[in-house]
Amino acid sequence: MAFETLLTAERIEEMERKGLWFNETMIDHLNQSVDKFSGKEAVYDGRTRLTYRELANQVKLCAAGLAALGIEKNTVVSLQLPNWVEFLVFHYAATLLGAVTNPLVPIYREKEISYMVDLAESKVYVAPKKFRNFDYEEMIYRLKPNLPSLQNIIIVGEPEESESLAYEEWMLKWEETKEVENSKVDPNEVTEIIFTSGTTGEPKGALHTHNTLTCATKGMIDHLRLTEDDVIHMASTFAHQTGFLYGARMPIQCGGKGVYQDIWNSEKFVEMVEEEKITVTFGATPFLHDLLNAKNLNGHDISSLRIFVCAGAPIPKPLLEEALEKLPNCKVLGAWGQTEDAIVTVGNLSDPIETITSSDGVSISKGMEVRVVDEDGNELPYGVEGNLEVRGSFVFVGYAKRLEKTKEEFDKDWFMTGDLAVMDESGHIKISGRSKDIIIRGGENIPVAYVEDVLHSHPHITTAAVVSVPCPRLQERACACVALKEGTTLTMESLKEFLETQGIAKQYWPEYLEVFNELPRTPSGKIQKFKLREKVKNKATQTS
């Protein structure tokens, strides 16, 4: 389908005039890397190794297969795959055809998938048969009758349904097919629809173009001084923007090598650093905590690791000091970003420890501006907390089928991030809070309003609010604060059973439950979540 966006001829002209958009796609970068490094290993996911030439060949076969299924410009391919090379093959094949990739987080279940695949009007859905003991094929066929646009299901593994296409057999069919030509893709066309963990009752499908994405990764390559010698590790899911951009795309764009984990395991990561000579990794702050506490850390040579980019939560100073001791060759850098604008700020490689622990970095590109404003949109002095806004070359072009909602998120050309921040004289920002209601658990956004909507459908609950509980490792966990109908009861076990029936990803489930006679409210009736947070703040320590 054709997507309605905010992208204008004026913005395109401005970005090109300033030299910020390069009018390239990932296929251009893949071809460039094939020309330079044909026999060099490009990717390794713990299962499969591919050279640049092998990856390109796989992409062409896949593109031929997708074309035969009717995939063309502006059609959507949904990928609910782990961090496997097949994800790259399908994404690059879709790009070759001018189609749109829709990454879907592997933890998503019926409720999320039915909503997202329907809104995206996906024609093809790709998933493993099973991953982490969950049967994706069984789920999608239960949902398929209510997904009118979905025409084909491709299963990596051994499918049970006769209608499913088995990936390996399906790929073999196209070996004798005439090579698919690179579609004449406009770099300003949409190439990705990726869903946010929205603060409203429904996730929003953020739309990015080839230009917004390749510019974002180019900014990171330059900021971290990456070269074709770098080996870039990613354990964050490819269906989050961090994993998608800096795992599935950036290694190919810089001519380096991508090394992936489909399940984060710190001890396995230590082994992979030594074996694959990993130089750069991205992960939420709990990943760093796990690495520093890995039992085999001292038994392996991890001296190749030079950069650990931590996003999603602040880096506590004691943790950073421990990293300096245990990872002397590695620079740990804080970062901040969003689905809508990629990673915008990262610490400088030259920043001292005091700056790293007290900020979330500086803008990584001259094409991305950051400012802090008051409620009326007036820019605030350095050191004063306010609303964080960004504009520039990485910013998305709209929410799918939500153009009016998109416009509400902008102050002219400034995107209102929903985060509160303080900026210093050097341009470093410090995220100080969130004006939007969201909980970040180990780098995973929990959409509070979305979960609250589900809780309100419980037959015993009259009022529900979800608030954060501090956690030493994961930073935050979710607590459900509820008031019940007279004569009813609710336990944590019965709540879990209810959430299971609603088809919600388990990572979104509240981990604590607190029952109140009534929830505290303002005179106007608004629930006072700050009072709830104060009442439940010690739950993690009480139950640990």
N, C-alpha and C positions, 0 to 999 in steps of 0.2 A: 504494500500500500504506500501511497505517497504521504509523507509526514508534513504536517503544517508546523512551521517553526518561526522563531523570531529573527532568523538570519536575514539580513538586508543587504542590498547591493552596497550601501554605504559602509557597513561593517567589513564586508569583503574587501572593498577598495582600501579602507584604512589599514587593515591587517597586511595586505600585500604591499602597500606603499611603505609601511614601516619595516618590511622584511621579516614579519613575524609568522606568516603562513607560507609554506614552501610548496604547496600544491603537489604533494606526493602522497601516495598510499602505501600501505604495508607491502603490497606486491612490488612496488618500485624498490623498496628497501630489501626485500627478499631477493629480488633479481640482482641487485647490486652486490649483495653478500655472496650469492652464488658465483657471480663473475670473479670475485676476488678470492673467495675461500671455498671453492667447490668441494674439495675432499675433507675439509675441516669439520669436526663434530660440532653440530649446531645445538642439539638438545638431548637431554637424558632425563627420564622420569622415574628411574629405578626399575623400569620394565623394558624400555626400548631406547636404543641410541640411534640417532639419525644424523648424517652429515648434511651440509647445506644442499648438496645435489639431491640426496635422497628425500629430504623434506620437500624440496620443490617438486620432485616427481610425484610424491604422495598428494601434494596440493592439487596438481593438475589432474590426477586421476579422480580425486574427490570432486573437483569442479565439474568434470565431465558427468559424473554420476548425479550431482545436484542439478545440473542443467537438464538432464534427462527427466528429472522429477518436476521440472517446471520452475526451478529457482532461477530468478533473473533479477534485474534491478528493482530495488525497493521491496522485494519480498523478504520475509523474516525467517531465519533459522535459529531455533532455540537450542542451546547447548547446556544440558544439565550433567556435565561431565566433571570428574575429579581433575586434578592437575596432571593430566596425561597428554602425551604428544598428539593424540587424536583431537584434542581441543584445538591445538594450533592448526592442524590439518584442515579441520572444518572451518575455522575462523578465516584462515587465509584463502580457502577455496571460495567461501562466500564473498570475500573482498574481491577476488578475481572476477566474480560474476556481477559485482555491483550490488550484491544483496546485503542484508543487515543482520549482524550477529546479535543475538539476545542471550547473554550469559545468565544462567540460573544457578543459584547456590545449591550444592548437593544436599544440604540439610533441609531445603524446602520440601514441604509435603503438599497434600491435596489442596488445602485452602490457598496457599500462595501460588502453586503452579496453575491451578484452574484460573485464577484471576489474571496472572501475568501472561500466560500463553494466549488467553482469550483477548486481552487488551492489545497485545502485540500482533494479533492475527497471524500467528506463526503457521507456516505451511509444513515445516519439518521440525520434528523433535528428536534430539539425539541424547542418549543416556546409556550408562552401563546396564547390563541385565541386573546385576546386584552390586552394591558397594556398601560396605559396613553393615552387611546383613539386611539391607533394605532392597526390596524388589521394585525397581523403577518401572519396569515394563508392566507389571500388574497395576501399578498406580495410574499410569497414563491411559491404559485401556479402560479403566473405570471412569476416567474423566472425559475421554474422547467423545462420547455422545453429546456432550455440552460444549465442545470446541469445534464449531462449524468450519473454521479455516484450516484446521490441522488435517493434512492429507497423508503424510508419511511418517513412520516411526522407524528410526534406525537404532539398533541395539548393538553396543560393543560387548561382545560375549556371545553366549548361545541363547537366542530368543526361544520362547515357548509358543508365542502366538504366530500363526501362519501368515498374518498380514505384515509382521515385522520384517525389516530388512536386516540381515546379519552383516555387520560392518565389513568383516574381512572378505566374505564371499562377494558382497556387493562391490567392494573396491576392485576385485579381480575381474569383474565384468567389463571394466573400462580400459584395460591394458591395451587393447587393439583399437580403441576409439581414437578418432582424429583429435588432436590436441585442441582444447578449448582456448580460443583467443582471449587475450586480456580485454575485458569490456572497457569501453571508453568511459571511465568513471570520472565524474566531476568531483574533485576533492572536497567540494563544499556540500556534497550530498551526505545524508545520514548513513553511517556505517555501524552504529551501535545503539541499541536500546537496552539500558541497564537499570534495574529497579533499585530505588533507594529504600532504606528502612524508614519510611515516612513518619512524620510526627502527627499526621492526621490519620483518619481511619483507614486509609488505603495507601499502599506503596505507589510511588510515582515512577514512571518510565522515563529516565533522563536520556535525551537524544544527543549524541555526539557525531560530528563529522570526521572525515579523514583528517582534515586540517587541525581541528581542535585536539585530536589524539596524538598525531605525529608531532605536533608542536609541544605537547606536554612531555612526551618522552625525550624529545630533543633537549628541552630545558633541563631535565634530570641528568641526561648524559653529559651535558656541559658543566652542570654544577658539581657533579661528582667526579668529573674528569675521566669518564669511562672510555675505554678503547677496545679494540678487537681482542686484546689479551685478557679482558675481564671475563670471569665465570660468575654468572649472576644466579643466585639461589632464590627460590620462591616456595614457601609453604602456605602462604595465604591463598585462599581459593581464587582461581582465575575469574570467578563470578563476582568478586569484589573488584572495584576499580583499581586498587593497588596491585592485586594479582594479575588482572587483565593487562594493564598498561606496562608494568615494570617486570612482569614475569613472562607473559605470553607474547609480548611485542618488543620490549626494549632490547633484550639480548640480540635479536635478529637485526634490529635497527642499527646497533653499534657494531655488528659483525662479531660479537662475542659468542658466549655459549650459555644456554639456559639449563639449570639443574633444578629439578622439581621434586617436592614431596607431596603425595596426595593426602597424607595424614602427618601432622607435625609430631615429630619425636626427636627430642633434643639429643639423645645418645646416637641415634641414626644420623642426625645432622653432623655431629662431631666426626663420625666416620666418613661422611661424604665430603666434608671440608678437606680432610687429608687425602682421600682418594681422587677427588675431582679438582682439587686445588681451587676451591671456591674463594672468590675475592670480595664479593658484595652480597649482602642479604637484606631483605626487608621483612619486618614482622612487627606485630603488636608488642608492647612492652613485656607482657608475660612470657613471650618467646625468649627475650633476653634473660629474664629471671630463670627460666628453665635451662637455658644453655649454661649459665654460670653455676647451676646446681647439678649439671649432668655428671653422673658417676664416673664416666670414662674421659672426662675433659682433660685430665693430666696424662692420659695414656696415649694421646694422639698428637700429631704435628698439625696444628691449626694456624700456623704462622702466615699462611696465604691470605687469611681473612683480614681485610683492611677496613671495611666499612659495614656497619650495622645501622640501618635506618629504622628508627622506632617511631611508629605512628599509632594514634588511637588513644593514648593515655600519656600523662607526663612521666618523665624518667626521674624517679626519686634519686636524690644525690647519693645516698649510700649504695644504691644499685650501680650507679655510674662509677663510683669509686672502686667497687668490687670488680667492675668490668676493666678498669684501668690496670688493676692488679693481675687479673686472670687472663686478659686479652690485650697484652701490651702493644701488639701491632695493629690493633683494631680501633678505629675511630667510631664511637657511638654518637649518632646524631638524632635529635628530635625532629619531628615533622608534623605538618598539619595539612589536611586536605579534605575533599568531599567527593562524592560521586559526580556532582555537577561540575566540579572544576579541577579534578585530579589533585595531586599533591602540589600545593602552591608554595608552601614554605618548608625549608629544611635548614638545619644548622650549617654553618660554614665549616669546611675541613680545618680551618685555622682557629675556630672558636675555642676559647679556654673552657675549662670545666664549669666555671661559674655561669657562663653564658648558656652552655648546653642545658644545665639543670634549671635555669630560670627563664627559658624561652622555648618556643616551638619553631624557631628558625626565622629566616628571612626569605623574601620572594626569590625563587630560583631562576627567574627569567625577567628580562627587561620588558617582556610583553605582558607581565601580570602585575597589576597594581593592587595594593592592599591599603585600606584605610580604616580608621576607627571613628565612628560618628555617634552623636546623641540621638534621642528619639525623633528629632526633627530633621535628621540627616545632615547636621552641621558637623564638620570635622573637628575632632577634639584634640587638645594639646597632648604632647607626649606624656606618658605616665598616668593618663586618666582612662578609666575603664569605660567602654562603650560597645556598640554593636559593630561587629566586624563585617566589612563589605569588600568584595573583590571585583575586578573587571579585567578583561584582556583576552589574550589569545587562547587560553585553555578552556574558557567558560562554555558550557553546553549551550545548545540552541533551542531548548524547550523541553517540556514534558509531553510525552505522547498523548494526543487527544485531550490535552489540558492546556490549551493556549492561554485562556484567561487566567488560569491558576499560575501559569508561568509568569505572566505580566505582573501578577501580585507580588512575586518574589524579587522584583527589580525596582530600584530607585533610579529611573532613567536607564543608564547602561551599567549601573553598579548592582551586582548580585548580592542580596541580603542573606548572609550565610546562616543566620540564626544563632551564631556563636558570639559570646562576649569576649573581649580581648583588651589588652593594654599593649601599646607600642612604645618602644624606646627610641632615642635619637638615632640609633644605628639602623632602624628599620626592623629590628627583631620584634616579633609579636609573642605574647604570652596568652594562651587561651585561659580565661578565668572563669568561664561558666557557659551555660547554654540558655538562650532565651527560648529555644524550642525544646519541647518535652521529649527527651530521649535518654536512654541508659546505654552506656557502653561497657559491655562485659567482655573483657579480654580482647578488645579490638572489634568485637561484633556488636553492631548497633541493634538494640532491642526497641522496636517501634511501640512506644508506650500506649498511644491512643488506640492502636490496632489491637493490642492485647486487652486493653480495657473494654473495647467493644465486645470481644468474645466473652470476657468475664460477665458482662452485663446480661448476656444471653443465658447464663446459668439460672436454673429455676429457683434456687434458694437465695440468690444475691440480689439485693435491692440497689446497692451502691458499691462501686469498686474504683480504686485508684492504685496504680502501680508506681512505686517509688524505689529509689536506689538504696542499697545497703553497702557501705564500704567493705572492700575485700582486699587484703594485703597483696594477693597474687593477681587477681583479675581486675582490680581497681573497683569494679562495681558488680553487684548482683541485684536481681529484682525481687521485690517483696510485694505481694498482693495484699492490700489493705481493703477489707470488705465489711459491709454491714449486711445482715441477713434478714430475711422475712421471719416474722414471729413464728416460733415453734419449729424452726429448722436448724440444722447444724451443717458444718462443713469442716472436713479434715484435709490435710495436705494430700493424703492418698486419694480421697474421693475427687479432689480438684484435679489431680493428675489424670485420673480416669476420664474426667469430663474433657480435659484439654486433648487427650488422645482421640476422643470421638470427633473433635472439631477439626482434626487434620492440620494442626499447627506444628511448625518446626519445634522440636524439643528445646533448642537453644533459646527460644523465646519464652518458654514456660517460667513463671515465677518460681524461685527456689525457696521462698519463705512465704508463710501465710500468717496474717494477723487479723483477728476478728474484732470489730468494734461494735458498740451499741449504735453509734452513729459516727460519721466522719466529720472532723472539724471543718467548719466553713466560715467564709467571710460574711458580713451582713448582706451582701448581694447574692450569696448562695454558692460562691465558688469554693471548691475544696482547697483547704490550706495544706498543700503538700509539704511545705517546710515543717509543719508541726508533725506530720506523719513520719517524715525522715528522721526527725529528732527522737520520736518514740521507738523506732525500729532500728536505729543506727548500730546497736550492739548485737544484733541477731547473729551476724556471722561469727563473732567471737564466742557467743553463748552456745552455738551449735557445733563449733569446730572441735 
